[in-house]
Amino acid sequence: MFLKNSLYAATALSLFTAGGAAADTITIATVNNGDMIRMQGYTDDFTAKTGHEVEWVTLEENVLRQRVTTDISTKGGAFDIMTIGMYETPIWGANDWLVPLNDLSAEYDVDDILPAMADGLSHDGTLYAAPFYGESSMIMYRKDLMEKAGMEMPKAPTWEFIKEAAAGMTDRDNDINGICLRGKAGWGEGGAFITAMSNSFGARWFDEDWNAQFDTEAWANTLNFYKDMMDESGPAGYAANGFNENLSLFQQGKCGMWIDATVAASFVTNADDSTVADKVGFALAPDTGLGKRSNWLWAWALAIPAGTQNEAAAKEFIEWATSKDYIELVAAKEGWANVPPGARTSLYENPEYQKVPFAQMTLDSILSADPKNSTVEPSPYVGIQFAAIPEFAGIATEVSQEFSAAYAGQQTVEEALAKAQEITNEAMEAAGYR
């Protein structure tokens, strides 16, 4: 009887998937951000519901982008699910490199995905990746240090105010930097930040004929302002700091202000990890009065590479990880402030989530970001912190390296911009844009 029951249980588990197929093991490549680490901790819930096992490959942001791009472009087949974003998804979808997500279940409620996120993760109206979380960028600041500096943060500050406040909040004797910003090379690291910032200074990557624009006054103003402010009020070695490095500095109480992804708000206000959790305020990303703020739009999303041998199981995981039920699971275990934000309309309609102190500012930042109209002067590309063309990632990686070298004092801003101009124009000419 025991043997019979054991055989029955084993057989039942092997058939315990929504489609009745045998349980699979899927391999997922993801970034080492906090929400993804949290997701891995709940994998047992997915396995219990489906029978599928999950193997994780967790990588630093720049490495992740390189690995998944190489794998999908060479049909390497190393992953069943890739964590990608709004830059890659439409391009890879157009190339038929991704499995369309046009048959998700009615219970999943795809129409609940915020329109800004669904649009950025689609090609020709077809969804190719589901947002695990969505984000813009905003200011996170120490209310106590702002008050000590005798200043008050506006809801929508200018860059001049931020620079002045950063100087006022800096206290070198106590290891407090007035401001922490990304300087790390990588198109999606420091490159993303400085591109979004440049929009507010009136800069753009290309004019309407795809000519590089790094020889303009607007770009010189952007980089000089950034470097002057960071040299005066930023941490030592800021040229090597990305999202995770600045998060750590802020949580340790070493930053007066941090302008970065809205998703960071849950981590800087979590008393288990942040020494300043009860002292954090929020404001919109700065502008210069030209009509564009310096906030970006992004989603870390889950996509299935075409050719996977585990498509059905991969879709089950995506439905589980990006569902309303997953949000409820995290809320029940860790509180509403710690759920993945920015992806679903229903989350922002939830009275419990509306009590979270950064919820409305996150939504306001997301809704104010316009990827189709991101620059002061007209530009030929879609995207805020990137240009949605296949060549951008390679070009912007090189350009960001030149910028980081200037931040580190290895060359002048003028030299970095001249090299950026040459790198970009040569690449665009080789690609046939000019």
Secondary structure as UniProt FT lines:
FT   HELIX           2..14
FT   TURN            18..19
FT   STRAND          25..31
FT   HELIX           34..41
FT   HELIX           43..50
FT   STRAND          53..59
FT   HELIX           61..73
FT   TURN            74..75
FT   STRAND          81..84
FT   TURN            86..87
FT   HELIX           88..94
FT   TURN            95..96
FT   TURN            106..108
FT   HELIX           110..112
FT   HELIX           115..120
FT   STRAND          122..123
FT   TURN            124..125
FT   STRAND          126..127
FT   STRAND          130..135
FT   STRAND          137..142
FT   HELIX           143..148
FT   TURN            149..150
FT   HELIX           159..169
FT   HELIX           172..174
FT   STRAND          176..180
FT   TURN            187..189
FT   HELIX           190..200
FT   TURN            201..202
FT   TURN            208..209
FT   TURN            214..215
FT   HELIX           217..233
FT   TURN            236..237
FT   HELIX           238..240
FT   HELIX           243..251
FT   TURN            252..253
FT   STRAND          255..261
FT   HELIX           262..264
FT   HELIX           265..268
FT   TURN            271..273
FT   TURN            275..276
FT   HELIX           277..279
FT   STRAND          280..284
FT   STRAND          298..303
FT   TURN            306..307
FT   HELIX           311..321
FT   HELIX           324..334
FT   HELIX           336..338
FT   HELIX           345..349
FT   HELIX           351..354
FT   TURN            357..358
FT   HELIX           359..368
FT   TURN            371..372
FT   TURN            390..391
FT   HELIX           392..407
FT   TURN            408..409
FT   HELIX           413..430
FT   TURN            431..432
//
